[in-house]
Structure formats: C-alpha cells, structure tokens
Amino acid sequence: MSKTTIFFLGTFYTCLLLISTSVQAQNVGLRAGMNVSTIGGQELGYLARIGYHGGVFYEHFFTETVSLHSELSYSLQGAALDPTREVRLNYHYLNMPLIFRLYFLENVSFNAGAQLSYLLSARLWSVFGS
C-alpha cells in the first residue's frame, strides 16, 4: 500500500470517529504548540530549529479506561544550517497520530500507536531570499 493510500485511509477513519453518534464519552478540541527539531544532529552540521504545530484532536472512549485518540495537525519542522539560524530547511507536514490509551488513574495513561505523516513541502529558507 502506498503512503498516500494509508494516509487517506487514516483520514477517513478519523472522519468516521468525528461523526460518530455513540453515547460513549468523547473529547474534541484544538491543539497548538512549539516544537524543536533537527536533522541528524550537530555531527552533520545541522542545528536545532524552533517550529510550531496546530490542529484538531478527537478522543473516543470505549470504556472509562480505554480510548482511541486521533489528531489531524500541521507541523513546521526542519533544521538550521548556520549558527545565526539565517539559513533553514523548512519541512511542512500534515500529521495524523492514532493512539490507543489505557488510563490507570484520571490523568495517567499508557499510550501506544502510530503516526502517519504527509510531507506538504520542503524548502530552503534564508533571510537573504528563499
């Protein structure tokens, strides 16, 4: 199966969960934040860069202690190519993690799952011009 097929099957599954009319408990919301990424580390000459991510999430509870968490989010990742961070590699991703959660306490859970990612674009950015 191709990456595109897997990604769209996962997206379809998330949509099915979002329109579910089950009487079980559900959580829906927005997520946004900062991330730090690099490629291969300083040994290869790349430095960490600060990016951001944001999207929507949905968590469907099958019981009080078992749930499936899915999310669809945009993420900016990459690396800096010089210490001044004036030249950067920017990777724009659409991510969809699917996470099985088993809650032990109210806010403590065991998580296991996978993440599907689709690279939207990859660009070299510079303050001197893209």
ZIFEN-V860219 format. One record per helix or strand of 2 or more residues. SS is the DSSP state (alpha for helix, beta for strand). FROM is the first residue (numbers start at 1). LEN is the number of residues. If there is no record, write none. Layout:
ss->[SS/SS]
from->[FROM/FROM]
len->[LEN/LEN]
This chain:
ss->[alpha/beta/alpha/beta/beta/beta/beta]
from->[3/26/42/49/66/87/108]
len->[16/12/3/13/15/19/19]
